[in-house]
Amino acid sequence: MAKSTDVRVLQANVAFEPVRFRSPLKFGGRVMENSTLINVDVTVETKGRKHSTGFGSMPVGNIWAWPSDKVSADQAEQAMKLFAERVIGLANAYDDFGHPMEIVYQLSAEYAHQAKLVSEKLGLPETLPALAQLVAASPLDAAIHDAYGVVHGLNSYDTLSSKFMNDDLEYYLDDQFAGEYLDQYTLREPKKTMPLYHLVGALDPLTSADVTKKIGDGLPETLGEWIAFNGLTHLKIKLNGDNLDWDVDRVLQIDKVAAEAQAIRGCTAWYYSTDFNEKCAHVEYVLEFFKKIKANNPQAFDRIQYVEQPTNRNLKAHPDNHMHKAAAIKPIVIDESLVDYESLLLAREQGYSGVALKACKGHTEALLAAAAAQKFGMFLCVQDLTCPGRSFLHSASLAARIPTVAAIEGNGRQYCPAANKQWARGFPGMFEIKHGTVETGILKGPGLGF
């Protein structure tokens, strides 16, 4: 049933912003040296003719969202940008009033068709995969939620109850959620501070001996320097997934460097997550990885909090890749595979015990996944897409409002810090990291909080 608080989209616009990296980032066998931000603004109107504008931003992220042997990285980026423009067209043509969850849910029903049209227009041998669709549409999704909160003078996380939403979660998920709303799965106040997960890419130097050419921009060059500079306590480690000896040695070397740096700081507790970016052929690789790390350095093994998506993202095509044995040891988190509720259920069936939320998959989808994961008692974390500026603030606000998320990944400050400069002036506690934490408590203004 319609509510007086419902809004409609009056005007949506999109622009693209190039972002240069200060150093290359390697993950999953691929290297990134630059990116492009999709920036969206949306003006909404209430039934009482009140107007407000919201904003959304997200890197295109094509190398992560659409790895392909048939479509080049440049072609994938072009297609995702065109898809973003077509989604803006959908929003401008959508004249119904509703809650942001409802509006985005209705628009998303057209994503697959638009993806097909984009690929046909560009003559591509593949259609944009679901993950690439979500990423390209995510700035619009965020902007609608942001504008809705702003027009009502409320934080968007305070507009997720039955007072504002027209449908309960059964409509979006299934009958297990009958009578429930998203306010039950989100916090009314953001967490005051949260630990920051710092990324250690496969090319990132650990010590000065690994530095072949200094960047010389005044920022740290090595892992040890970053730990001291930001007071880091959480490290996300990118691994190969197809070279066990290298992966084990990389973790052991990182732990050695971290132990030396933390000893100087007087820090006795720090943590790791490990990310294989789908490159492991099977769960036995992960089990052997655990075994060798534990045998060589039990403390390093204990510091591993969770493991991200070790095997192929196509769960249906790889039904034998069950994670039950590994998940009995450490939380195994679904990431690239997670594109909707169906994929979450399938991942859970195949043994995944955790969920990686990403703002780049859409604010609407992230909220639904967060609710489902909490209902099912799954481990939750919020991951990054090398998000600078507004996109990082969005990601952090999401992490700060989901009860069981303990830390937030943020690596834009490492790889593209120039894109943070204008934002750091207004939100220094989010971009100038001290004591290894971000000051998420400040993200409580109208809209998405910033």
C-alpha positions in Angstrom: 0.0 0.0 0.0 1.2 3.5 -0.9 2.4 5.9 1.8 2.4 9.6 2.1 6.2 9.4 2.4 6.6 7.9 -1.0 8.7 9.7 -3.6 9.2 9.6 -7.4 12.3 10.3 -9.4 12.1 13.7 -11.1 15.5 13.8 -12.7 18.6 11.5 -12.7 22.0 12.4 -14.2 25.2 10.5 -14.6 28.8 11.6 -15.2 32.2 9.8 -15.3 35.4 10.7 -13.5 38.8 9.2 -14.3 40.9 8.1 -11.3 44.6 7.4 -11.5 46.3 5.0 -9.1 49.6 5.9 -7.4 50.7 2.2 -7.6 49.3 -0.9 -9.4 47.0 -3.2 -7.6 47.2 -6.9 -8.4 44.4 -9.4 -7.5 43.1 -12.6 -9.0 45.9 -12.6 -11.6 44.8 -9.1 -12.9 46.5 -5.7 -12.5 44.7 -2.3 -12.1 46.5 1.0 -12.6 43.5 3.3 -13.0 39.7 3.4 -12.6 36.6 5.4 -13.5 34.0 6.7 -11.1 30.3 6.6 -12.0 28.8 9.7 -10.3 25.0 10.0 -10.2 22.7 12.7 -8.8 18.9 12.1 -8.4 16.2 14.6 -7.6 13.1 13.2 -6.0 9.7 14.6 -5.3 7.2 13.8 -2.6 3.5 13.7 -3.1 3.5 17.1 -1.4 5.8 18.5 -4.1 8.8 18.8 -1.9 12.1 18.2 -3.8 15.6 17.1 -2.7 18.7 15.7 -4.4 20.7 12.7 -3.5 24.1 11.4 -4.7 25.8 8.2 -5.4 29.3 7.2 -6.6 31.1 4.0 -7.4 34.1 2.8 -9.4 33.2 1.0 -12.6 35.2 -2.0 -11.3 35.1 -3.9 -14.6 38.2 -5.9 -13.9 36.6 -7.4 -10.8 33.0 -7.4 -11.9 33.5 -8.8 -15.5 36.7 -10.8 -15.9 36.5 -12.4 -19.4 38.6 -14.1 -22.0 36.2 -12.9 -24.7 35.7 -9.2 -23.7 38.7 -6.9 -23.1 38.9 -4.7 -20.0 38.3 -1.6 -22.1 35.3 -3.2 -23.8 33.9 -4.2 -20.4 34.3 -0.7 -19.0 32.7 0.8 -22.1 29.7 -1.5 -21.7 29.3 -0.9 -18.0 29.3 2.9 -18.6 26.7 2.5 -21.3 24.7 0.3 -19.0 24.9 2.9 -16.3 23.5 5.5 -18.7 20.7 3.2 -19.8 19.7 2.6 -16.1 19.6 6.4 -15.6 17.2 6.4 -18.6 15.0 3.8 -16.8 14.9 5.9 -13.7 13.9 9.0 -15.7 11.1 7.1 -17.4 9.8 5.6 -14.1 7.0 7.8 -12.9 5.5 5.8 -10.0 5.8 6.9 -6.4 7.4 4.5 -3.9 10.0 3.8 -1.2 13.6 3.5 -2.5 13.6 -0.3 -1.9 10.5 -0.6 -4.0 11.7 1.8 -6.8 15.1 0.1 -7.2 13.5 -3.4 -7.0 11.2 -2.5 -9.8 14.0 -0.9 -11.9 16.2 -3.9 -11.4 13.7 -6.2 -13.1 14.8 -4.5 -16.4 18.6 -4.8 -15.8 19.0 -8.1 -17.7 17.2 -6.8 -20.7 19.2 -3.6 -20.8 22.4 -5.7 -20.4 21.4 -7.7 -23.5 20.7 -4.5 -25.5 24.1 -2.9 -24.5 26.0 -6.0 -25.5 24.2 -6.1 -28.9 24.8 -2.4 -29.5 28.5 -2.8 -28.9 28.8 -6.1 -30.7 30.1 -8.0 -27.7 30.3 -11.8 -27.6 29.0 -11.8 -24.0 26.2 -10.1 -22.1 27.0 -8.0 -19.1 27.0 -10.5 -16.1 24.7 -9.9 -13.2 27.6 -8.6 -11.0 28.6 -6.0 -13.6 25.0 -4.9 -13.9 24.7 -4.4 -10.1 28.0 -2.4 -10.0 27.1 -0.1 -12.8 23.6 0.5 -11.4 24.8 1.0 -7.7 25.4 4.8 -7.9 21.8 5.3 -8.9 20.6 2.9 -6.2 22.5 4.9 -3.6 21.4 8.3 -4.9 17.7 7.3 -4.6 18.1 6.2 -1.0 20.2 9.3 -0.3 17.6 11.6 -1.8 14.7 9.9 0.0 16.4 10.5 3.4 17.3 14.0 2.6 13.8 15.0 1.4 12.4 13.7 4.8 15.2 15.2 6.9 16.1 11.7 8.1 19.0 9.3 8.0 18.2 6.7 5.3 18.7 3.9 7.8 15.9 5.4 9.9 13.5 5.0 6.9 13.5 1.2 6.8 10.6 0.4 9.0 7.0 -0.4 8.3 6.3 3.3 8.8 8.1 4.0 5.5 8.4 0.7 3.6 5.3 -0.4 1.6 6.3 -4.1 1.7 7.8 -6.3 4.3 10.9 -8.5 3.6 8.8 -11.4 2.5 8.1 -9.5 -0.7 11.8 -9.2 -1.4 13.1 -12.5 0.0 10.7 -15.3 1.2 8.1 -16.2 3.8 10.8 -16.7 6.5 10.8 -12.9 6.6 7.0 -12.3 6.8 6.2 -9.3 8.9 9.8 -8.2 9.2 11.4 -5.0 8.0 15.0 -3.8 7.5 14.9 -1.7 10.7 15.2 -5.0 12.6 18.5 -5.7 10.9 20.1 -2.3 11.0 21.3 0.1 13.8 19.6 3.4 14.6 23.0 4.9 15.4 26.3 4.2 13.5 29.1 2.5 15.3 31.4 5.2 16.7 34.6 3.8 15.3 35.5 0.7 13.3 38.8 -1.0 12.5 40.1 -0.4 9.0 41.1 -3.4 6.9 44.3 -2.4 4.9 44.9 -4.2 1.6 48.1 -6.0 0.9 48.1 -6.6 -2.9 50.1 -9.2 -4.5 52.5 -6.6 -5.9 52.7 -4.5 -2.8 56.2 -4.2 -1.2 56.5 -5.6 2.3 60.0 -4.2 3.1 62.4 -1.6 1.5 64.1 -4.5 -0.2 61.0 -5.1 -2.3 60.8 -1.4 -3.5 62.2 -1.3 -7.0 61.2 2.3 -7.7 60.1 4.7 -5.0 56.8 6.6 -5.6 58.1 9.5 -3.6 54.8 11.2 -2.8 55.2 11.3 1.0 53.0 8.3 1.7 54.3 5.0 2.9 56.0 2.7 0.4 56.1 -0.6 2.4 53.7 -2.6 4.6 55.8 -1.8 7.7 55.6 1.9 7.0 51.8 1.7 6.5 51.3 -0.1 9.8 53.2 2.6 11.6 51.6 5.4 9.6 48.0 4.4 10.2 48.3 2.3 13.4 46.9 -0.7 11.5 45.5 -3.8 13.2 43.7 -5.4 10.3 45.3 -6.6 7.0 43.6 -8.1 4.0 46.0 -10.3 2.0 45.5 -10.9 -1.7 46.7 -14.4 -2.7 47.2 -16.3 -5.9 45.1 -19.4 -5.3 47.0 -21.4 -7.8 50.5 -21.4 -6.2 50.3 -22.9 -2.7 53.9 -22.4 -1.8 53.8 -18.7 -2.8 50.6 -18.1 -0.9 51.8 -19.7 2.3 55.2 -17.9 2.1 53.4 -14.6 1.4 51.3 -14.9 4.6 54.3 -15.9 6.6 56.4 -13.0 5.3 53.5 -10.6 5.9 53.2 -11.9 9.5 56.9 -11.4 10.0 56.8 -7.8 8.8 53.7 -7.1 10.8 55.1 -8.6 14.0 58.2 -6.4 13.8 56.1 -3.3 13.1 53.5 -4.1 15.8 56.3 -4.8 18.4 57.6 -1.3 17.8 54.1 0.1 18.4 53.6 -2.1 21.5 50.6 -3.7 19.8 49.9 -7.3 20.7 46.7 -8.1 18.7 46.2 -7.8 15.0 44.2 -9.7 12.3 44.2 -11.0 8.8 41.7 -11.9 6.1 42.8 -13.8 3.0 41.4 -13.4 -0.4 42.0 -15.9 -3.2 39.7 -14.1 -5.7 38.2 -17.4 -6.9 41.5 -18.8 -8.1 41.5 -22.0 -6.0 40.5 -25.1 -8.0 38.9 -26.8 -5.0 38.4 -26.6 -1.3 41.4 -29.0 -0.7 43.7 -26.1 -1.7 42.3 -24.0 1.2 42.5 -26.9 3.6 46.2 -27.5 2.7 46.8 -23.7 3.0 45.4 -23.8 6.5 47.5 -26.8 7.4 50.8 -25.4 6.2 50.2 -21.9 7.8 49.3 -23.5 11.1 52.3 -25.9 11.0 54.7 -23.1 10.2 53.3 -20.3 12.4 50.3 -21.1 14.6 50.0 -17.4 15.7 49.7 -16.3 12.0 47.0 -19.0 11.5 45.1 -17.7 14.6 45.2 -14.2 13.2 43.2 -15.2 10.1 39.6 -14.0 10.8 38.0 -15.2 7.5 38.7 -16.3 3.9 37.0 -14.7 0.9 35.6 -16.6 -2.1 38.3 -19.2 -2.7 36.8 -20.9 -5.8 34.9 -20.0 -9.0 32.1 -17.5 -8.7 29.8 -19.6 -10.9 28.3 -21.8 -8.1 25.9 -23.6 -10.4 28.6 -24.6 -12.9 30.8 -25.9 -10.0 28.4 -27.7 -7.7 31.2 -29.9 -6.3 33.1 -26.9 -4.8 31.6 -27.4 -1.3 33.2 -25.3 1.5 31.9 -27.3 4.5 35.3 -28.6 5.6 37.0 -25.3 5.3 34.1 -23.4 7.0 34.5 -25.7 10.0 37.9 -24.1 10.5 37.4 -20.5 9.5 34.5 -18.5 8.1 34.4 -18.8 4.3 32.8 -15.8 2.8 30.9 -15.5 -0.5 31.8 -12.4 -2.5 31.8 -12.5 -6.3 29.1 -15.1 -6.4 26.6 -13.0 -4.4 24.3 -11.2 -6.7 20.9 -11.9 -5.3 19.0 -13.9 -2.6 19.0 -17.1 -4.7 22.8 -17.0 -4.9 23.1 -16.5 -1.1 20.9 -19.5 -0.5 22.9 -21.6 -3.0 26.2 -20.5 -1.4 24.9 -21.4 2.1 23.9 -24.9 0.7 27.4 -25.4 -0.7 29.0 -24.6 2.7 29.8 -20.9 2.7 29.4 -19.6 6.2 29.8 -15.9 5.6 28.7 -13.0 3.4 30.7 -10.1 2.0 28.5 -7.0 1.7 29.6 -4.5 -0.9 28.0 -1.1 -1.6 29.0 -1.6 -5.2 26.4 -4.3 -5.6 23.7 -1.8 -4.8 22.5 -0.4 -1.5 19.2 -2.2 -1.9 20.8 -5.6 -2.5 23.3 -5.1 0.3 20.5 -4.4 2.8 18.6 -7.5 1.8 21.8 -9.7 1.9 22.6 -8.3 5.4 19.1 -9.1 6.7 19.3 -12.7 5.3 22.8 -13.3 6.6 21.8 -12.2 10.0 18.7 -14.4 10.0 20.8 -17.4 9.0 23.6 -16.7 11.6 26.2 -16.1 8.9 29.5 -14.2 9.4 29.3 -10.7 7.9 31.9 -8.3 6.6 31.9 -5.3 4.3 34.4 -5.2 1.5 35.8 -2.5 -0.8 36.1 -1.8 -4.5 39.1 0.6 -4.1 36.5 3.2 -3.3 37.6 6.8 -3.0 35.6 9.8 -1.7 31.8 9.5 -1.6 31.9 5.8 -2.5 34.1 5.0 0.5 31.8 7.0 2.8 28.8 5.0 1.5 30.6 1.7 2.1 31.6 2.7 5.6 28.1 3.9 6.5 26.8 0.5 5.4 29.3 -1.2 7.7 28.6 1.0 10.6 24.8 0.3 10.4 24.9 -3.5 10.2 25.2 -4.9 13.8 27.5 -7.9 13.3 30.0 -6.3 10.9 33.2 -5.7 12.9 35.5 -3.9 10.4 35.5 -2.0 7.2 37.9 -2.4 4.2 39.1 0.8 2.6 42.0 0.9 0.2 41.3 4.0 -1.9 43.7 5.9 0.4 46.5 3.4 -0.6 46.0 3.3 -4.4 44.1 6.5 -5.4 44.5 9.0 -2.5 44.3 12.1 -4.8 40.6 11.3 -5.2 40.1 11.6 -1.4 41.6 15.1 -1.0 38.4 17.2 -1.2 36.6 14.7 1.0 39.3 14.5 3.7 38.7 18.2 4.5 35.1 17.5 5.5 35.6 14.1 6.9 39.2 13.9 8.3 38.4 11.0 10.6 37.3 8.9 7.7 40.4 9.5 5.5 43.2 10.4 7.8 43.5 7.1 9.7 44.9 7.0 13.2 45.0 4.0 15.6 43.8 1.8 12.7 40.2 3.0 12.9 37.7 5.1 10.9 35.4 7.5 12.7 32.1 6.1 11.4 30.1 7.8 14.2 30.0 11.0 12.1 28.0 9.4 9.3 24.6 10.1 10.8 23.4 13.1 8.8 20.3 13.1 6.5 20.3 10.6 3.6 23.1 8.1 3.6 24.8 10.1 6.4 27.3 12.3 4.7 
